[in-house]
Amino acid sequence: MAVKSVLAAVAMVAALSGCARVGKDYTTRMEERQQAYAAAAGTPVNSFHYFSLWSWEPLSDRQLAVYTRANEAWLIDLDGRCSNLEFTNHIGLTSSVSEVSVKFDRVLTGPRDAPCFIKQIRPVDLKKLNSPQEGKPREVEEAPRPAK
């Protein structure tokens, strides 16, 4: 019985260390995306035209990027934490006369979640966001295929 307990404890430690590694990788990726968007974002604006939501990307529980077209994106900073933003499958934006405005409009994450007020809007230069970093080669992981 003691051997089973030791094996169970070892398995638990291995599983938890794997979870910690995944968490760190997720956090690192999110920080890198936040930095990339911040570097590509322009000066703050009061509003943007909004007819439909083409795509969106959560960057934290206080920030997201919304794409109103394939070639037009906005970095939105929220006034405080936005419940469920990083995990919801869909969002909504309030607007007035087809414009989303700072300090007036909100991000909606679900019927049970409080709306999140928009604190700042910045246009994103997608060419700058998507351009490869000069002088820095892409990292490629190489591994041999397992023999059959």
N, C-alpha and C positions, 0 to 999 in steps of 0.2 A: 504494500500500500504506500510506503514511503517513497518508493521509486516513482510511482504514478504522480505523487504530489510534486516531486522534484521536476519531473518531465513537464507537468502542467505549468509549473512556475517558469521554467525555461522557455516554454512556448509563449507564455504570456509576455515575458520580457522581450522576446524577439518580435512579437506582434506590435507591442507598444513602441519599440524603437523604429519599426517600419512606419508606423503612423507619424511619428515625430519627423521622420525624413520627408514624407509626403507633405506634411504641414509646412515645413521649411521651404520646400520647392515651390509650393503654392504662394507662400508669402513673398518669396524672392521674385517670382514671375509677376505678381501684382505690383510690387514696388517698381520693377523695371517698366511695366506698362504705364504706371502713373508718371514716372520720370520722362518717358518717351512722349506722352501726351502733353505734359507740362512744357517740354522743350519745343513742341510744335504748335503750342497755343499762342494766339496773338493777344492783343490788349483787350480788356473787358468791354463788352457791349451791353446795352440795356435790353435788347430783345433780338429775336430772329424770326423770320417767316417760317411758318409751320403748316404744312398741308397734310403730311403723313409722316409716320415714323418708319424709315427704311430699315434701320438696324440700331442696336445699342450695345454698350459694353460697360458693365459695372467695373469700377476701378477700386472702390472701397465702399464703406457704408456711408460715406459723405461726398462721393464724387462718381460721376459717370460720363461717358461719351455717348452722344446721340448722333445718328446719321439721318439727316432729313432727305438725302439723296445719296447715291453711290459716291459722289464726288464732293459732298458737303457734310462736315461734321462740326459738332460743338462740344466743348468741354464744360460740363455743368458742375459747379460746386454747390453743395446743399447747406442749408442753415441748420446744422446739427446732424445727428445720426439718422439714417433712414432705415427703418425697420424692414428687414427681409430683402433689401436691394440686391445683395450679392447672391441670393439664392432663388429669387423668383424667376419664373419662366417668361413673364411678360410685364411690361410697364405701360403706363399711360402718362400723357402730359396734358395739363390743362392749357388752354389758350383762349385769347380773346381777339376776335376779328383776325384769325389766322396768324397770330403772333404770340410767342412765348416770351414773357417779360420777367425781369429780375424783381424779386421781392413781392411779386403778385401771383405768379403762376407756380404750379406745384408738380412734383413727380408722384405718380400713384403706383403703388406696388401690389395692391390687393384690397378687397373690400373690408377686411378686418384690420388693415394697417392704416395708421394715421398718414395723411398726405405730407410730403416733404417739400418745404419751401425752397425755392431757388435763390441762392445768395449771389452767385456770379455766373456769367456766361462768357466764354471766350471762343472765338472761331479757331478751328484746327486747320493748319496747313498740312493737308494730306500728303503732299509731295515730300515735305520735310519728315513727316511721321513714317512714311513707308520707304524712304531712301535708305540704302545700306550705309552703315557707318564707314566712312572713308578710313583707310589704313588699318582696318581691323578685319581680319579674315573670319568667315563664318566657321563656327565650331561644328565639326561633324564627328559623331561617335561611330566608330567602326568596331564590328565584332564578327567573328566568323560564324557561319551558320552551323548549327549542331549537326553532327553526322547522323544519318538515318540508319 
